[in-house]
Amino acid sequence: MRVVIDGVVGREPRLGSGWLYVTRSLKWCCTADAVKLPTLVRTDPGNVPQDAAWIRIFGVLDVIYLGYREPCW
């Protein structure tokens, strides 16, 4: 499935270079109810934007397992 996501760049050092998160916030009622929705992105290690930068990514959605836990479906 092809996707386009606008969000804020973040990193998780345990994942290593070439991986980042693009995060959006979802609000139901007010800021106190907001939750972050991170999307894990694999990219060229030499082309990673700075943390907290807003970016737009285009890609193909895929399921990968990183060993943290099994999917809930």
Contacts in CASP RR format, 6 or more apart in sequence:
PFRMAT RR
TARGET T0000
AUTHOR 0000-0000-0000
METHOD contacts of the structure
MODEL  1
MRVVIDGVVGREPRLGSGWLYVTRSLKWCCTADAVKLPTLVRTDPGNVPQ
DAAWIRIFGVLDVIYLGYREPCW
1 60 0 8 1.000
1 61 0 8 1.000
2 58 0 8 1.000
2 59 0 8 1.000
2 60 0 8 1.000
2 61 0 8 1.000
3 57 0 8 1.000
3 58 0 8 1.000
3 59 0 8 1.000
3 60 0 8 1.000
3 61 0 8 1.000
4 56 0 8 1.000
4 57 0 8 1.000
4 58 0 8 1.000
4 59 0 8 1.000
5 22 0 8 1.000
5 24 0 8 1.000
5 39 0 8 1.000
5 56 0 8 1.000
5 57 0 8 1.000
6 24 0 8 1.000
6 54 0 8 1.000
6 55 0 8 1.000
6 56 0 8 1.000
7 22 0 8 1.000
7 23 0 8 1.000
7 24 0 8 1.000
7 54 0 8 1.000
7 55 0 8 1.000
7 56 0 8 1.000
8 22 0 8 1.000
8 23 0 8 1.000
8 24 0 8 1.000
8 52 0 8 1.000
8 53 0 8 1.000
8 54 0 8 1.000
8 55 0 8 1.000
9 20 0 8 1.000
9 21 0 8 1.000
9 22 0 8 1.000
9 48 0 8 1.000
9 49 0 8 1.000
9 50 0 8 1.000
9 51 0 8 1.000
9 52 0 8 1.000
9 53 0 8 1.000
9 54 0 8 1.000
9 55 0 8 1.000
10 20 0 8 1.000
10 21 0 8 1.000
10 22 0 8 1.000
10 23 0 8 1.000
10 38 0 8 1.000
10 51 0 8 1.000
10 52 0 8 1.000
11 19 0 8 1.000
11 20 0 8 1.000
11 21 0 8 1.000
11 51 0 8 1.000
12 19 0 8 1.000
12 21 0 8 1.000
15 40 0 8 1.000
15 66 0 8 1.000
17 45 0 8 1.000
17 46 0 8 1.000
17 48 0 8 1.000
18 42 0 8 1.000
18 43 0 8 1.000
18 44 0 8 1.000
18 45 0 8 1.000
18 46 0 8 1.000
18 48 0 8 1.000
19 40 0 8 1.000
19 41 0 8 1.000
19 42 0 8 1.000
19 43 0 8 1.000
20 40 0 8 1.000
20 41 0 8 1.000
20 43 0 8 1.000
20 48 0 8 1.000
20 49 0 8 1.000
21 38 0 8 1.000
21 39 0 8 1.000
21 40 0 8 1.000
21 41 0 8 1.000
22 38 0 8 1.000
22 39 0 8 1.000
22 41 0 8 1.000
22 55 0 8 1.000
22 57 0 8 1.000
23 36 0 8 1.000
23 37 0 8 1.000
23 38 0 8 1.000
23 39 0 8 1.000
24 36 0 8 1.000
24 37 0 8 1.000
24 39 0 8 1.000
25 34 0 8 1.000
25 35 0 8 1.000
25 36 0 8 1.000
25 37 0 8 1.000
26 34 0 8 1.000
26 35 0 8 1.000
26 36 0 8 1.000
26 37 0 8 1.000
27 33 0 8 1.000
27 34 0 8 1.000
40 64 0 8 1.000
40 66 0 8 1.000
41 57 0 8 1.000
49 55 0 8 1.000
63 71 0 8 1.000
65 71 0 8 1.000
END
